[in-house]
């Protein structure tokens, strides 16, 4: 049984061969075009395990969003009012709030009172945030561009 696999773009070709007597061998041939490595099946499995571990670590690593701006839609005095306010807005402008939008809450203490600011979206560029805010205003919902708050909420 012979198994050929190409590893990425490195021009390295892996060739695994099992001899009937189950003896493994490693041989290195140098060709002007390709470097051919003949590796044992255990070496191939070790390489695959290392690649899978790196891939899994990259997938599971938390990434912080690279947003600067968000659209503040409302400021309410209780946490329960956030969800009620959002659902009213979603009914008023379903095309804007369809799917699973990025929603954040910023808690602000102003003059001994706590406010919960409902924020929509995440924007890297101010011009994109302003354009979306204008679209939301055309739907009859007030908004203004604000700083992004990484305090996600889900409804």
Helices and strands as residue ranges (DSSP letters): E 2-7, E 12-17, E 27-30, E 35-39, H 41-60, E 69-76, H 79-92, E 103-110, E 113-123, H 126-138, E 144-147, E 152-153
